[in-house]
Amino acid sequence: MTDVQESPTAIADFGGTVLRPGDEGYDVARGVFNQMIDRSPAVIARCHSSDDVAAVITHARTMELPLSVYGGGHSVTGAAVVDGGVCLDLRGLRTVDVDPTGRTARVGGGCTWGEVDAATQESGLAVTGGRISTTGVGGLTLGSGSGWIERKLGLTCDSLLEVQLATADGRLVTASDTQNPELFWGLRGGGGNFGVVTRFTFRLHEVGPILLGGLLMYPAAMAGDVVRFYRDFIAGAPDEVCGGLAFICAPPADFVPEPVRGQPVLGVMACYVGPVADGYQALGPLLEFGPPAISMVQPMPYVALQQMLDEACPRGMRNYWTADFLGNLPDEAVDALVERAAQPVSPLTQINLIPGGGAISRVPDDATAFGQRTAPWNVHYLSMWPDPADDELNIAYTKETAAAMEPWTTGRSYLNFIGDEGSDRVADAFGPTAYSRLQALKQEWDPDNVFSHNQNIRPAP
Ligand SMILES: Cc1cc2nc3c(=O)[nH]c(=O)nc-3n(C[C@H](O)[C@H](O)[C@H](O)COP(=O)(O)OP(=O)(O)OC[C@H]3O[C@@H](n4cnc5c(N)ncnc54)[C@H](O)[C@@H]3O)c2cc1C
């Protein structure tokens, strides 16, 4: 939570607190993860209840002001804040209620994954969550939600049981398989286009609390061999084997030998969602391959695994991201990726290659709005750097790297990891059939496109 001194509100029926330009705490509250975004809302309305959320939506509509929704502030486009408009701030809705017997969690719309993981792990339970603990549950879940344990437990949205939602016309409704099922379909992948979720209810699963996991690190010269080995290994691995590959620069940490620090390396994040002993057996070939220069795979708390990369993704950096799904990964694709990854222009930049398959791929494509379930790979190009003078260099590097991999993409984008790339890329995330269905849903629930400050689905004409 920010250190905010909040002033009284002029928003009708609003029990929350507001910040305006000049108020103490305003500049902290308008900050988002991506330092390239510097927007000044006319008002930041921090909601403390679902009724507050509905009141803020109605206020923005009445005043004809643009509206943004602040969940965890991690959208790389800075969708959480809007210049001169109303920022509906969900960071006051941060409770997590776990029912260990029924194995469900009710999660406030402004929670972060660190909060959810901590609360659910008290009972040895979890739902697939973000790989960085400060990411918002709201944006991540509505965009489908990818996390380390997804091959075993599916995407985050696959464990969503119900949401409470404030609609564009200021009503509070429930969406689930039995109530407003079409809306519930669209909320699982269609992003924040249909309303503001004030409460998510997730099904929980037994995970840990101790599991076998951690990072293996290989020198860049071995990257091609390791990626090829991993590709073949994961294709035959059980669902319990989770993780992914990360082209990174070795951090300036004690466990990294001095000459390697800052050099490009290949990281393999490995984890086994099941008993530790079984994990050693299933991960055995991976742990032995190479062998790795550094191995940090060991029994560890699931929450530690979930925070393992937090330091590698510091807030306050400039960010330019894009992402694609790959339909296959032949040797030529591996070579192309390894060649680009060996020449990063910022030591903070990451390229993550996440395997599909497992539980994700067994959900039918049309069961949720997110419809890219059979792609074997999801690749995220995540460029981060501190200095504005390096913007052009880093943006060009990201675009050129993604372009080098274009021959192997499925043509579908992944909205959780792309920037402002135009309306065609948004439509491409779903394909024509699902996109038409989403447009019809948008027409039904938000015909005036009140929720437009996002990866926007236009209402059906
Ligand atoms: C460091 C970092 C790590 C990440 N790791 C992962 C990862 O492991 N897996 C993954 O899938 N994605 C990941 N992402 C991407 C992330 O899922 C998206 O950026 C997502 O939009 C972030 O959600 P947020 O609530 O934090 O963002 P915000 O910027 O606050 O919100 C983004 C948009 O989401 C919508 N939104 C947010 N909350 C709500 C709500 N309660 N109701 C309705 N709409 C809402 C709004 O449309 C808003 O415009 C990561 C991003 C970052 C920066």
The ligand as an SDF file (V2000), in Angstrom:
LIG
                    3D

 53 58  0  0  0  0  0  0  0  0999 V2000
    6.9520   -7.9080  -13.7220 C   0  0  0  0  0  0  0  0  0  0  0  0
    5.7810   -8.5340  -14.4240 C   0  0  0  0  0  0  0  0  0  0  0  0
    5.5940   -9.8980  -14.3690 C   0  0  0  0  0  0  0  0  0  0  0  0
    4.5190  -10.4950  -15.0230 C   0  0  0  0  0  0  0  0  0  0  0  0
    4.3590  -11.8460  -14.9390 N   0  0  0  0  0  0  0  0  0  0  0  0
    3.2900  -12.4190  -15.5230 C   0  0  0  0  0  0  0  0  0  0  0  0
    3.0700  -13.8150  -15.4190 C   0  0  0  0  0  0  0  0  0  0  0  0
    3.8380  -14.5440  -14.7840 O   0  0  0  0  0  0  0  0  0  0  0  0
    1.9850  -14.3330  -16.0340 N   0  0  0  0  0  0  0  0  0  0  0  0
    1.1110  -13.5740  -16.7490 C   0  0  0  0  0  0  0  0  0  0  0  0
    0.1320  -14.1100  -17.2750 O   0  0  0  0  0  0  0  0  0  0  0  0
    1.3060  -12.2590  -16.8660 N   0  0  0  0  0  0  0  0  0  0  0  0
    2.3560  -11.6680  -16.2810 C   0  0  0  0  0  0  0  0  0  0  0  0
    2.5590  -10.3320  -16.4110 N   0  0  0  0  0  0  0  0  0  0  0  0
    1.6440   -9.5730  -17.2540 C   0  0  0  0  0  0  0  0  0  0  0  0
    0.4070   -9.2040  -16.4620 C   0  0  0  0  0  0  0  0  0  0  0  0
   -0.4530  -10.3060  -16.3490 O   0  0  0  0  0  0  0  0  0  0  0  0
   -0.3760   -8.1040  -17.1710 C   0  0  0  0  0  0  0  0  0  0  0  0
    0.4460   -6.9890  -17.3440 O   0  0  0  0  0  0  0  0  0  0  0  0
   -1.6010   -7.7170  -16.3660 C   0  0  0  0  0  0  0  0  0  0  0  0
   -2.3590   -6.7900  -17.0920 O   0  0  0  0  0  0  0  0  0  0  0  0
   -1.1980   -7.0940  -15.0580 C   0  0  0  0  0  0  0  0  0  0  0  0
   -2.3020   -6.9420  -14.2390 O   0  0  0  0  0  0  0  0  0  0  0  0
   -2.3260   -5.7790  -13.1680 P   0  0  0  0  0  0  0  0  0  0  0  0
   -3.6390   -5.8540  -12.4820 O   0  0  0  0  0  0  0  0  0  0  0  0
   -1.0960   -5.7950  -12.3760 O   0  0  0  0  0  0  0  0  0  0  0  0
   -2.2320   -4.5340  -14.1470 O   0  0  0  0  0  0  0  0  0  0  0  0
   -2.9220   -3.1150  -14.2580 P   0  0  0  0  0  0  0  0  0  0  0  0
   -1.9790   -2.3360  -15.0780 O   0  0  0  0  0  0  0  0  0  0  0  0
   -3.3440   -2.5710  -12.9470 O   0  0  0  0  0  0  0  0  0  0  0  0
   -4.1970   -3.4540  -15.0760 O   0  0  0  0  0  0  0  0  0  0  0  0
   -4.1240   -3.7880  -16.4300 C   0  0  0  0  0  0  0  0  0  0  0  0
   -5.5220   -3.8650  -16.9900 C   0  0  0  0  0  0  0  0  0  0  0  0
   -6.1550   -4.9860  -16.3940 O   0  0  0  0  0  0  0  0  0  0  0  0
   -7.5070   -4.6990  -16.1540 C   0  0  0  0  0  0  0  0  0  0  0  0
   -7.7830   -4.9480  -14.7320 N   0  0  0  0  0  0  0  0  0  0  0  0
   -6.9130   -5.0560  -13.7010 C   0  0  0  0  0  0  0  0  0  0  0  0
   -7.5750   -5.4160  -12.5880 N   0  0  0  0  0  0  0  0  0  0  0  0
   -8.8820   -5.5150  -12.9430 C   0  0  0  0  0  0  0  0  0  0  0  0
  -10.0630   -5.8770  -12.2500 C   0  0  0  0  0  0  0  0  0  0  0  0
  -10.0480   -6.2340  -10.9590 N   0  0  0  0  0  0  0  0  0  0  0  0
  -11.2280   -5.8540  -12.9360 N   0  0  0  0  0  0  0  0  0  0  0  0
  -11.2680   -5.5260  -14.2360 C   0  0  0  0  0  0  0  0  0  0  0  0
  -10.1880   -5.1900  -14.9380 N   0  0  0  0  0  0  0  0  0  0  0  0
   -9.0110   -5.2070  -14.2910 C   0  0  0  0  0  0  0  0  0  0  0  0
   -7.7760   -3.3120  -16.5880 C   0  0  0  0  0  0  0  0  0  0  0  0
   -8.2940   -3.3730  -17.9000 O   0  0  0  0  0  0  0  0  0  0  0  0
   -6.4150   -2.6890  -16.6530 C   0  0  0  0  0  0  0  0  0  0  0  0
   -6.4020   -1.7520  -17.6490 O   0  0  0  0  0  0  0  0  0  0  0  0
    3.6120   -9.7000  -15.7560 C   0  0  0  0  0  0  0  0  0  0  0  0
    3.8050   -8.3280  -15.8100 C   0  0  0  0  0  0  0  0  0  0  0  0
    4.8720   -7.7470  -15.1500 C   0  0  0  0  0  0  0  0  0  0  0  0
    5.0880   -6.2710  -15.2340 C   0  0  0  0  0  0  0  0  0  0  0  0
  1  2  1  0
  2  3  1  0
  2 52  2  0
  3  4  2  0
  4  5  1  0
  4 50  1  0
  5  6  2  0
  6  7  1  0
  6 13  1  0
  7  8  2  0
  7  9  1  0
  9 10  1  0
 10 11  2  0
 10 12  1  0
 12 13  2  0
 13 14  1  0
 14 15  1  0
 14 50  1  0
 15 16  1  0
 16 17  1  0
 16 18  1  0
 18 19  1  0
 18 20  1  0
 20 21  1  0
 20 22  1  0
 22 23  1  0
 23 24  1  0
 24 25  2  0
 24 26  1  0
 24 27  1  0
 27 28  1  0
 28 29  2  0
 28 30  1  0
 28 31  1  0
 31 32  1  0
 32 33  1  0
 33 34  1  0
 33 48  1  0
 34 35  1  0
 35 36  1  0
 35 46  1  0
 36 37  1  0
 36 45  1  0
 37 38  2  0
 38 39  1  0
 39 40  1  0
 39 45  2  0
 40 41  1  0
 40 42  2  0
 42 43  1  0
 43 44  2  0
 44 45  1  0
 46 47  1  0
 46 48  1  0
 48 49  1  0
 50 51  2  0
 51 52  1  0
 52 53  1  0
M  END
$$$$
